[in-house]
Amino acid sequence: MSEITQPHDRFIKLLLSDPEKARTLVRERLPKEVAELLSSDLPELVEVSFVDEELRGHLTDRLFRVRTIRGRVAMLYVLIDHKSYADEFVSFQLLKYKVEVWKQWVRENPEWKLLPCIVPFIFYHGETEWRIPNEFIAIVDVEEGWRPFLLNFHFPVFDLGKVPNRQLSQHPRLRAWLVAAKYATRTGKQLRMKKDLIRVLTKAGEDFYVIMRYIVETYKSYDEPIVREIIRAVHPEEENTMMSQFAQDIIAKGNPEWAHMVRQDGIQIGEQKGEATMLTRQLQRRFGVVPAWASEKIAQADISSLEEWGLRFVDAHSLDEVFSDKR
């Protein structure tokens, strides 16, 4: 997985690991015929991935178990495409992954009578516009009269680049995540959208740190002064802590000159504070109350350990898996 793709992967997984944000996103972006039949229950994240190893550099997936208003159980399969251009064969990948979802369901329900419905959904934030037909049969060489006898399915596509910023979501905190993801792959527009970005980040609440970290990792047009400007505009009291954190564990890895400028200002405090605070918040949302033993480990950890636990959190089933010493 490339260095630039890994932040995309982690960022979108974190977004969709939050049940509230996931529910809001699917309700706003699924076709009306699907969304209006979903119950008000939060979607249940199924901790599994079906993406082939060789494709994980540009594809991420999330599987949710949902209920309809009539009590049926259905599956929502979200495939996130991080490539800069649309993949014309993505429907073939969807077909394979849908079959894998069913195979797993059959193993877990050996006395099944009916298979659950699987609704596929493409989340795309590539640089170019999505122009690929959103049905499987578009990639099949078929005689016209044969269509009624062949497998086909449609899939909704959420192309961030085609949606105006104000319409990305009605919910301010979710909109902040989506705007950040939208311009991460659009280097030529990043500077022009700085004011819009600041505007949405003022509504990001406690998500501000993780969104800013993603911006620092992926926005090629944003240098140290611009990052400072954004932090000052949104949370000026966090400037020293956040800039020191970014220099320590992100920017110094690929831009030592940027990190040197930060250190020249004497900002050495709070290198672990931002990482520890963000990890604690994520654990609370995922697992509820963080026990004393976990809080103590976080408080005593160095930067590398906090980073490692933050990566494990994305796919962990329990607190024990986050903090396990096994590599």
N, C-alpha and C positions, 0 to 999 in steps of 0.2 A: 504494500500500500504506500503511495507516495506521501511525502511530508505534507503537501497541501491538501490531499484528500482526507487524511486522517482527522484533521480538525472538523471538516464537513461531516464526516461519519459520526464523530463523537457529539457534535452539536445537535444534529437532527435526532440522534438516538436519545439524547437527554430531553429534547423537546417532546418527543413522543412517549417518553417514559413517565411523563406527568399525566395522570388520567384526566384531569380537568382540561388541560390544553389539548390532549388527544381528542376528547369528546367534542370540544368546541370546533377543532379543525375539521373533523369528519362531518359534523353536522352542517358546517358552512360550505363545504366543498364537495360532498357527495351529491349526486343527482337528487332532486326533490323527491322523486318516487321512492328512493331508498331512505333518505334522511327522515322523512316524515313517519316512517314505520319503525324507527328505532325507539326503544324505550328510553326513559330518562336515566337509566342506570349508567354508571361509569363503565367504559370499556375495560375489560380485563386483559392486561398484557400477558401474552403467552411467551415465556422466555425461551425462544428458539429462533434460529436463523436457517434459511434454506438457500441462501446465495452461494453459488459455487466459489471455491477458494480463489480461483483465478480471476473472478469478476469482482472480488471485494474491494478492489482499488477504486471502483466507481459506482458500485451498487450497495445499498444498505436496505434491510427489510425489517418490518415490524408486523407481528401478527396479534390481532385482538379477538377476543371472544365477546360477542355482544348479544343482546336480547332484543327481540322485536316487541311491539306493543301487544302482540297476540301470544307472547310467551315462547316463541321459537328461539332456539339458539342458532346463531350464525357466526361466521368468521369474516373478519375484515383484514385483508392482506394488503399492506402498504409497502410499495417498492419505491425507494428513494434513489433517484438517478443523479449522481454528482458530476457526470461528464459535462463538458462545455457544449456538447451538441447532442441532439436527440438520437437515440439508438433505434434504427428502423426494425430491429429484430427483438425489441423488448417484449413484444407480445408472446414470443416463443418462450422467453424466460418466465413470464407470468404463467403460462400453461404448465411448464415443468414444476414450478413452485406450488401451484394449486394442487397438482397431483400429489406432491410430497405432503402437503397439509392433510389431504384426505387419507393418505396412507398412514400418517401418524395417528389420525383420529380413529381409524379402523383398529389399529393396534391397541389403542386405549379403550375402545368400545367394541369388543369382539362380537357382541350380540346385537349389533346395529341393524336397523330396519331401513332407515333413510339417512342419506349423507347430509351433513349440514351445508347450507348455502355458503359459498365463498364469494365475497365482493372484492374484486381487485381495485387498486387505487394507485395511480402514479403520482409521486411528488417530485417535481422537476425544477431545479434551479440552475440549469445550464445557461451559458451566455447567449446562445442562439435560440430563436423561437422554436417551439415544438410544432412540427408540421407533419408528424407521422400519423397515419390513420389509427383511430383508437378502437380497432377491432382485429381479432386474430386472423380472420380469413383474408385480410389484406396481404398477408405474406404467403398465401397458399396459391399455387398455380392450378386454377380450377376452371372447368367448363361451367358456363353460367347455369345451365340446367341442373347441375349437380348440387348447388348450394343448399337446398333443403335437406340433403342427406349428410351434410358434413358438419363437423364440430365448428362452432363459432361462439365468441363472446365479445362483449364490449367492455371497455374499462375507462373510467373517468380520469382525466389528466389535470393536475393542478400545476400549471406553468406560472411560476412566480413572476417571470419577466413580462407576461401579458396583462397582469393585474395592477392597476394603479395602487400606489402605496396606501391610500386611505381606504381602499376596498379589500385589502388583503385579509382583514379580519375586523369584526365589530368590537372585539375585545382588545383593549390597549396593550396588555402585557403580551398576548399572543402576537399582535401586530409588530411589536418590537423585535421579537424573534424572527418573524418572516421577512421584515425589511432588511435586517442584518444578513440573513441568508441570501436574499435576492441580489444584493450588490456585492457579495463576496466574490462572485464570478464575473462581475462587470467592472473591471478595473477602470475603463474609460469614463465611467459615470460616478465613481466613488467621490471625487472631490466636489462635483456639482451637487451631490445629494447629502453633503455634510450637515446642512441645516435641517433637512428632513430627518436625518438620522438622530440628531440631537433632540428634535421634537418628540420622536417616538420613545427615545431612551428615557425621557423624563417620566414616562408612564411605566417603565419596566420594573419598578419596585426592587425587590430583593434579587431579581434576575439580572440586574445591571452588571454585576461583576462577570458572570459567565458569558454574557453577550459581548462585553468589552474584550474579554480574553479572546473570543472567537474573532472579533474584528482585528485585533492586533496580529493574530496568527494568519489571517487570510487577506486582509485589505492591503494590497501591494502599494497603493498610492498614499497610504497614511504613514507619515513619519512621526518621530517623537513629539515635535511641537503640535501636530494635529491631534494626537492622542491626548496630550495634556489639555488642549483646548476643549475637547469633548468632555473629559472628566470634570474640568472646572465648571463647565456649563450645566452639568447634571448633578454631580456630587463633589463639590470642591474640597470638602473635608476629607475625601478619600484619595486625593491626588497623590500624596507622598507614598502612602501604603501601596496603592495600585501600581504606580510607576516602578517602585522598587521591586514589586512582585513580578511584573512583566519582564523587567530587565534580568532578574535572577533566573527564571525558569522558562522563558519563551524566547525573547528577542536576542538574548545573549547567545543562543544556540546558532542563530543564522546571521546576526548583525552585531558583531562585537563593538563597532563604532557607536551604534545607537545606545548600547548598554553602557559604554564608557561615558557618554554624555550624561546619562542618568546618574551614574556614580559620581561624576564631577560635581553634581549639585548636592552631594552629601546625603542622598536619600538611601539610607540603609535600614531604616526601621520597618518593621512589619512585613518582612519578607515571607513569613509563614502565615501571617494573620489572615490575609485574603483567601489563601488556599484552604486553610483550616475552617474558616467560616463558611465558605461555599460547600465544602464537603459535608459539614454538619447539617446544613440546610437541605442538601440533597438527600441525605440519609433520613432526616425527619420526614420528608415528603414521601419517601418510598416505604420506609419501615415503621413509621410512627416515632414514639419517644426513643431517643438514643440513650442506651443505658450508660451508667457511670463508667464502666470499664472501657467502653468505646470512646467516650469523651476524653478519658484520661490518655488513651493511646494517641488520639488526635492532638491533644495539647502538648504531648511530649515528642511528637514526630518531627523529623526533618523534612525538608522540601521534597526530596526524592520519594520518601514514603508516602507523603500526601498525594503526590502526583500519581503514584502507582495505585493507591486506593481509589483515587478519582476515576481512573481508567477502568478498574475492576467493577466499580459501582454500576456502570452502564448495563452489564449483563449478569450481575450477581443476583442470586435467588434469596440470599439472606445476609445478615451482618457478618456471620462467620465466614462466608465466602469473600467478603470485601477485605477482611483483615487476616485471612489465612496466610501463613508463612510459605505455603506451597507456591512454587513458581510455574 
